[in-house]
């Protein structure tokens, strides 16, 4: 039986020769095509989410959620070899970040664009009365709304001057001050 001995430098050279460096660093698809595919996917998913999900629950906005989801998928594809080269994945990730930044910048710069991207606050309570039509529109039950009011330290809806569901899904509450609350109670009697 013969025994072969390779020194460590020869082993390193052999290992480096096994890697297809061209496949890793040279894009298989044109950079423009990757940019267009990324743009089409970002914009299409954004429009679908904007139409279907008018509001988010929690603190993440729709564009933040979309960015995280698409970045995870794009970077996973680049790392797992779904793309034939790393630059393919880098260009796609760059495209997604570009659109996310562009939407944020446009929203900051142009109020009309911001209204297109983020829904306006929707009133749920006005002068101590539930606005059931708006609650139905957002699929919020009375129990859910009362839970949100309690989280704001309000146990009685008649003490609420206004409550809104914000674009991020959070409920903001404006209470009557003590003097106004007493006047409202007297008028109701």
N, C-alpha and C positions, 0 to 999 in steps of 0.2 A: 504494500500500500504506500502510495506516495503522498507526501504532505507538502502542500503549497504554502508559502509564506509571503504575504503582501505587506509591505510597510504602510504606515498610515498615510503618507503622501500619495502613494499610488492608489490607495483605496478612495481617498478624497477625489482624485482626478477621475476615477472610474465612476463614482457616484455623480459627479457634476456632468459627466458625458451622458448619463442616462436621462437627464432632464431635457425636455424639449423647450429650450429657452425662447425660440421663435414663437411657439404656440402660446407662451405665457405673455410675452411683451408686444407682439404684433397683432393689432386688431384684425378679426376675421371679417367684420362687417364695417362698412364705412361709418365714420364718426357722425356724419350727418344723419344717417339712418337711425343710429342709436338715439341721437338727440330728438329726432322726430317721433320715434316710438315712445320714448320717455315722456315727451310733451303731450302726445295724444293720450297716453294712459293717465297721466296726472290730471289733465283737464277733464277727461271723460269721467274719471272716478269722482273728481271734485263736483262736477255738475250733478251726477247721480246722487251723491251724498247730500248736496244742497237741496235737491228736490225732495228726496225721501226723508232725510233726517234734518228737520228744520232747526233743531236744537240738540245740543249735547248735554249729557248729564256729567257732572264733575267739572274739573277745572281745565281740562284739555279742550282746546278749540278744534273745530273740524279740520283746519289745515294742519294743525299739529299732529292730530291722529293720523291723517293721511300721510304726512311726511314720515312719521315713524314706521308705518306699515310698509310703504313703498321702499324706504331705505333698507329696511330689514330684508325685504324680498330681493331687491337689486343686489345688495352686498352679499347675500347668501348665494345667489346665482353666480356671482363673480368668484366667490371663494370655493364653491362646490364644483366648479367646472362646467356649469350649464352654458356659460359663455366660454369660448375657446381661449380668450386672453383676458388678462387682468385689466388692460385699458378699456375693454368693452364695458366692464362693470364700473370702472371709475368714471367713464363718460356718462353712463346712465345715472349713477349717484349724483354726479355734478349737475345733470339736467334737472333732477328732482329737487335738489337744493336750490337751484336757480329759480324754478317756478315758485317754490315756497317763499323765497326772499322777495321775488317780484310781486307776489300777491300781498305780502306784508307791507312792502314799500308803497304799492299803489293804494292800499287801504289807508295808510298813514297820510299819503299826499293828497288823495282825492276822496272827500267825504261820500260822494255818490258811489264810488267803487266800494267803499267800506260797507255801505248799506246793501250793496249787491252780495257781498261776501258773507257778512254777518247779519242775522235777522235783528230787527229792532226789539227792544224790550216789549213784552206783551203784558198788559195789566191782568192780574188775576183777582185782585180785591180793589174795590174803589169805595171809599167812604163807609167802610165796615161791611160791605156786601160782596158776596162771592160773584164773580163774573163767570157763570157756568158755561157760557158759550165759548169763551176763551180757554177755559179749563178743558172742555171737550176737544177743542182744536189741538191742544198739546197732550191730550190723553192723561190728564192729571186728575186723580180722584180727590174728593173732599178730604179723605183721611190723609192722603199724601201731602196735600197743601197744609192741613192743620199740623202735621208733623214738622213741616218746614217752618211754620209760624212758631211752634213751640221751641224749635232750635234757636230762634231769634228772641226767645223770652216772652212770647206773646201767647197767652192761653185763650183769649177771647177775640174773635175776629172783629167784633165791633170796635176794638181799640186800634184797628189798623186803618190808617188813612189811605194808604196805597201799598200794594204788593205786586211785584213784577217778576216774571220769569225772564232772566237775562239771556243773552245769546249763548253763554256757556252752560246754560241749564240751571244755574244757581237762582234761588229766589231771594230777591232783595225786598226788605220790608221798611216802610215808613210809618211810624206810629203817630197817632195824635199826641200832642203834648197834653199834660194833665188838664189844663184849663179848657182846651178845645174838646177833650173827651167829655168833660162835664156838660158843656153846652150841647153837644150832640145828644147826650142822654136825655137832657131836659126837653129838647125839641121833639124827641121820639115819644115822650110820655104824653 
